[in-house]
Amino acid sequence: MCGIVGYIGQRKAYPILIKGLKRLEYRGYDSAGVALISDNRQLNVYKAKGKVSELETFVAQKDISGSIGIAHTRWATHGEPCSVNAHPHYSSSERFALIRNGIIENYAVLKEKLQAKGYVFKSSTDTEVLVQLIEYMKVANQVDLLTAVQLALHEVIGAYAIAVLDKNNPDEIIAARKSSPLVVGIGKDEFFLASDATPIVEYTDKVVYLQDGEIAVIRRDKTLEVVNLDNVLQNPEVRTVE
Ligand code: GLU
């Protein structure tokens, strides 16, 4: 299980995400990627096989604007290490982008169901199945992203830490965990997200360690909200780290 970083706030997200990925390099990985909602509201996903520095080279001439983003270092379990299999993964319509640590045990069954409904897959990862399932839940039930994530996660067997972006909402990151760590850092008018506190501590000492089955609703200029899969509000403990 590898590295997750996220940011939403007033600053440029890209440099924070890249620095965060570098702080997580010690965990080992085979590819890296980043998704940003740009200043002109595009959901840009950039990915590269190899080191974070190779991602930086790949991104050099691209639009890296935006004050919201998620980034990932992948340790391949389903599908070879390559840029197509690297995270973030888009949903079919490219409205949603998702990063994930962990393994979805029932991904083959879910994938077959989605393929039967016409969903086309670009990668061989279990992760792309989840972002497609979230989009399916969103469209089929006409619900908001949080509800779509809750419905999708009810179907999933396995371990995960995820973060999702919606192109149409540059003010929100939805993040969830089960058996794979995820930490939210609370700054002044900004939030950080990471698979451990290392990328966060230089910005804030206030953190929430998500518990299993919890979903963080991270909204620009709002208080952090944590709910469970059944949408019951949780009472997260804000800890101060050294
Ligand atoms: N199972 C996922 C994949 O192969 C996640 C890997 C990870 O935890 O980095 O893409």
Boltz pocket constraint, residues with backbone or C-beta under 6 A from the ligand:
constraints:
  - pocket:
      binder: B
      contacts: [[A, 1], [A, 2], [A, 3], [A, 73], [A, 74], [A, 75], [A, 76], [A, 77], [A, 78], [A, 79], [A, 85], [A, 100], [A, 101], [A, 102], [A, 103], [A, 104], [A, 125], [A, 126], [A, 127]]
      max_distance: 6.0
